[in-house]
């Protein structure tokens, strides 16, 4: 089951407002997926989200590493974000061999976060419930974001 919770149009100049609104809705979910065509701004949005969370680490696309790890402090607790990019993944077996399934399950157990770009490469690997963020290109400067909570 999928419940739509947000539909926003934004530009890079007002992305900060959308980042804050989005975080208030998705922060209870350990797994957050980001879908959209190449160049839609998935990594850019994650970068702004990490800036808002005051992540001190350098935030970049993990396309070749598959996963980057970032830390931020919230409520006196070290929180971890596992930023994953599944663009080059060919199968769920490849993710399992890389230990990604264990990483996601541990993040959920520890109430940390997994931000997954290109989740459509292995949708069966994503533990539910999770927040699903879809970014569509409307024009060179404008994007539409649709957010849903997936429970089944």
C-alpha positions in Angstrom: 0.0 0.0 0.0 1.2 3.5 -0.8 0.1 6.7 0.8 0.9 10.0 -1.0 1.9 12.7 1.5 3.5 15.5 -0.5 3.5 17.0 -4.0 5.7 20.1 -4.4 7.1 22.1 -7.3 10.4 23.8 -6.6 13.5 25.4 -8.0 17.1 25.4 -6.7 16.5 28.8 -5.2 13.7 27.5 -2.9 15.0 24.0 -2.4 15.8 24.7 1.3 12.1 25.2 2.0 11.2 21.8 0.4 14.1 20.1 2.2 12.8 21.2 5.6 9.2 20.3 4.8 10.3 16.9 3.4 12.4 16.1 6.5 9.6 16.8 8.8 7.5 14.1 7.0 10.1 11.4 6.3 12.4 11.5 9.3 10.5 8.7 11.1 11.5 6.3 8.3 14.9 4.7 8.2 14.8 4.0 4.5 14.2 6.8 2.0 14.4 6.1 -1.7 15.0 8.8 -4.4 13.9 8.2 -7.9 14.1 10.3 -11.0 15.8 10.4 -14.4 19.5 11.1 -14.8 20.1 14.8 -13.9 16.8 15.2 -12.0 18.6 16.3 -8.9 18.5 13.3 -6.6 22.1 13.7 -5.3 21.7 17.5 -5.2 18.6 17.1 -3.0 20.4 14.7 -0.7 23.3 17.1 -0.5 20.9 19.9 0.6 19.2 17.5 3.1 22.6 16.6 4.6 23.4 20.4 4.8 20.2 21.0 6.7 21.1 18.1 9.1 24.5 19.7 9.5 26.4 16.6 8.2 30.1 17.6 8.5 31.2 15.0 6.0 31.7 15.7 2.3 28.5 14.6 0.5 28.9 13.1 -3.0 27.4 10.6 -5.3 28.3 7.0 -4.4 27.9 5.8 -7.9 31.1 3.9 -8.0 31.5 3.1 -4.3 27.8 2.1 -4.1 27.6 3.4 -0.5 28.9 6.4 1.4 28.5 6.9 5.1 27.8 10.2 6.8 27.2 11.2 10.4 25.2 13.9 12.0 24.3 14.8 15.6 20.7 15.0 16.6 19.4 15.1 20.2 22.9 14.3 21.5 23.1 11.1 19.4 25.4 10.2 16.6 23.1 9.4 13.6 24.3 7.6 10.5 23.2 8.1 6.9 24.1 5.4 4.4 23.9 7.1 1.1 23.5 4.4 -1.6 23.5 4.6 -5.4 22.2 1.5 -7.1 22.5 2.8 -10.7 25.2 0.3 -11.6 23.6 -2.6 -9.8 22.6 -5.5 -12.1 20.7 -7.7 -9.5 19.6 -8.1 -6.0 22.2 -10.9 -5.6 24.9 -8.3 -6.3 23.5 -6.1 -3.5 23.4 -9.0 -1.1 27.0 -10.0 -1.9 28.0 -6.4 -1.2 26.3 -6.6 2.3 23.8 -3.9 1.4 20.8 -5.9 2.8 22.6 -6.3 6.2 23.5 -2.6 6.2 19.8 -1.6 5.6 18.5 -4.0 8.2 21.0 -2.7 10.8 20.1 0.9 10.0 16.5 0.2 10.6 17.3 -1.7 13.8 19.5 1.2 15.1 17.1 3.9 13.9 19.7 5.3 11.4 19.0 6.2 7.8 19.5 4.8 4.3 19.1 7.2 1.4 18.9 5.1 -1.8 19.2 6.5 -5.3 18.0 4.4 -8.2 15.9 2.0 -6.0 14.1 0.6 -9.1 17.3 -1.4 -9.8 16.4 -3.8 -6.9 13.0 -2.9 -5.5 12.6 -6.3 -3.7 15.5 -5.4 -1.4 13.9 -2.4 0.2 12.5 -3.1 3.7 9.1 -1.7 4.4 7.8 0.7 5.5 9.9 3.3 3.7 9.5 6.8 2.3 9.6 7.1 -1.5 10.7 10.4 -3.1 10.2 10.9 -6.8 11.7 13.9 -8.6 10.6 14.9 -12.0 12.2 17.5 -14.3 9.7 20.1 -15.4 12.2 22.4 -17.1 15.9 23.3 -16.7 15.3 25.0 -13.3 12.1 23.5 -12.0 11.4 20.1 -10.4 8.3 18.3 -9.1 8.7 16.2 -6.0 6.1 13.5 -5.0 6.5 11.7 -1.7 4.7 8.6 -0.6 5.0 6.2 2.3 5.1 2.6 1.1 3.9 0.0 3.7 3.2 -3.1 1.6 
